Amino acid sequence: MNELSINIHIAGRVYPLSANASEELHVRAAGKLIQEKLQAYSSQFNLRDQQDALAMFALEIANENMALKRQLDALAQDANAEMGQIEALLKHVQL
């Protein structure tokens, strides 16, 4: 695959990364999102230390991730229940 060397700027630091050509735009967009969120937290809460903004953003992302996992688990349970119902119906079908 085509590995590209890119630089992502976050909290005043540069992070050199390697990314596949197909992932480059996503990695750059993620870096841009992080930087925008840090700036928003810094101005909203008048933060001087980027560590505080990073911690707040990490908490936001972790909370969103946990909510998505709960949704995924609920969907998996629903799908399993529906599969059980389909299997029960198919047991009565004779070919």
RAJOLIN-V810058 format. One record per residue. N is the residue number from 1. RES is the residue in one letter. SS is DSSP state (helix for helix, strand for strand, loop for the rest). PSI is psi in whole degrees, 0 to 359 (999 if undefined). OMEGA is omega in whole degrees, -180 to 180 (NA if undefined). Layout:
# RAJOLIN-V810058
N,RES,SS,PSI,OMEGA + N,RES,SS,PSI,OMEGA
This chain:
# RAJOLIN-V810058
1,M,loop,160,-180 + 2,N,loop,107,176 + 3,E,strand,129,178 + 4,L,strand,143,173 + 5,S,strand,121,180 + 6,I,strand,160,177 + 7,N,strand,128,178 + 8,I,strand,131,-179 + 9,H,strand,120,179 + 10,I,strand,127,175 + 11,A,loop,43,176 + 12,G,loop,8,178 + 13,R,strand,155,178 + 14,V,strand,130,180 + 15,Y,strand,109,177 + 16,P,strand,129,-178 + 17,L,strand,160,170 + 18,S,strand,137,179 + 19,A,strand,147,173 + 20,N,strand,152,179 + 21,A,loop,323,-179 + 22,S,loop,340,-178 + 23,E,loop,349,-173 + 24,E,helix,311,-178 + 25,L,helix,322,180 + 26,H,helix,319,179 + 27,V,helix,317,178 + 28,R,helix,320,179 + 29,A,helix,321,178 + 30,A,helix,316,178 + 31,G,helix,319,179 + 32,K,helix,318,178 + 33,L,helix,315,179 + 34,I,helix,313,-179 + 35,Q,helix,318,179 + 36,E,helix,318,179 + 37,K,helix,320,179 + 38,L,helix,318,178 + 39,Q,helix,320,179 + 40,A,helix,314,178 + 41,Y,helix,318,-178 + 42,S,helix,318,-179 + 43,S,helix,322,-178 + 44,Q,helix,320,-176 + 45,F,loop,10,178 + 46,N,loop,50,-178 + 47,L,loop,138,177 + 48,R,loop,333,-177 + 49,D,loop,122,-180 + 50,Q,helix,336,178 + 51,Q,helix,321,179 + 52,D,helix,317,179 + 53,A,helix,320,177 + 54,L,helix,318,180 + 55,A,helix,318,179 + 56,M,helix,320,179 + 57,F,helix,321,177 + 58,A,helix,319,178 + 59,L,helix,318,178 + 60,E,helix,313,-179 + 61,I,helix,318,179 + 62,A,helix,319,179 + 63,N,helix,316,177 + 64,E,helix,319,180 + 65,N,helix,316,179 + 66,M,helix,321,178 + 67,A,helix,319,178 + 68,L,helix,321,177 + 69,K,helix,319,178 + 70,R,helix,318,178 + 71,Q,helix,317,180 + 72,L,helix,319,177 + 73,D,helix,318,179 + 74,A,helix,318,178 + 75,L,helix,321,179 + 76,A,helix,319,178 + 77,Q,helix,317,178 + 78,D,helix,316,-180 + 79,A,helix,319,179 + 80,N,helix,320,179 + 81,A,helix,317,179 + 82,E,helix,321,177 + 83,M,helix,321,177 + 84,G,helix,319,178 + 85,Q,helix,318,179 + 86,I,helix,316,179 + 87,E,helix,321,178 + 88,A,helix,321,178 + 89,L,helix,322,-179 + 90,L,helix,335,178 + 91,K,loop,334,-178 + 92,H,loop,355,-179 + 93,V,loop,130,177 + 94,Q,loop,135,179 + 95,L,loop,999,NA
